């Protein structure tokens, strides 16, 4: 389970979908990096990712990691957002996870991602929801 | 200075359980429950939806309808709920961080059974009116719980509504004409520390609690504003079931046409702190410029807050900028059985 400190450091990305845009070549990096992999630039501006996109690669996890037993089968997908940035996210609100297909339009919603047992912290972020 | 609402939004989870599905498990007579409570189905939060997540989504929709307010200029945010995910640690800090309101903001969690949502609106409105902040968020959200087999299990539901208060004439979509509150110590419903489920005074929750407070609050604000029921285009009352809001509205002199647009409980259930605020968002979705809207909440314990809003010309420009409340209620539903419901609501004891 994540420590409170690590989780806290990632709030801008997890809560507000803040990404880094390379001021030299314009590439948007999520999560942000120290060096741009495209042009090796080191200066970035903060941009907020759009919350609409489509499914590029769906899958369904049937043997879940600890903490996700009650959410099995667990749909996960690589989603390409409308600005071209791709990220891997859980997919929420699927009555039948096998219905998730390549190309399905989705949007990102703020959801609880996991919790540290009964007494620990709650961790929030974004999941994809099919439109 | 005129103060009012400059943005609003709602969030309703997709999952639903039908009243028959609950009645079947407990050997109850579904038709008599449906007739008596005027309830058909209710919303159920997913494992990943809680007061915080619903408040964030409703808040984002309010920001969209505000016409581009910079979240950093919002000086206060309050969340009313009786299902804050933490016993100690605010819901509001997570929501404010996610919406981009932090760090220069006054943030707080409120609790007052089903009226904590209008409490947050009351405070937000008052701070803007006092000139302390430029904008303030008032949010009501709940994932309410009823004990298995208890009458409350047929109605306890989930949802959220968010309102941004401000005084910019160019952004205002509903001016606050009047506010009023009516409060007494009436022990009709409570939950002690460490208890999972609330207890209530059965039929005692009706006359001395709900009806007395809602009647006095609604009458009080109408008198204060110098208005009669026929002057209002819409009236929204707290809706713990389908029956109570219609009965109290009729007693006050309102017609079905005035109440129906904000009467969601037969298909939504009781979203507690979200109930009358979500009903208000449904009314805002269809209101026209100049319409007067009455909102009267009720919270057990007990108290009742009232607002009268006058819609401005801007309302019709923003209605379709974010998901409409009725559309969320009627579309994309996922029906679940009682077993799934019990799992999602944490009613199953898991192995170590």
Interface residues (C-beta under 8 A of the other chain):
Chain A: X11 X15 X16 X70 X71 X90 X92 X93 X95 X109 X110 X111 X112 X113 X122 X124 X127
Chain B: X14 X15 X46 X47 X48 X49 X50 X52 X53 X56 X57 X60 X85 X86 X94 X97 X98 X100 X334 X343 X350
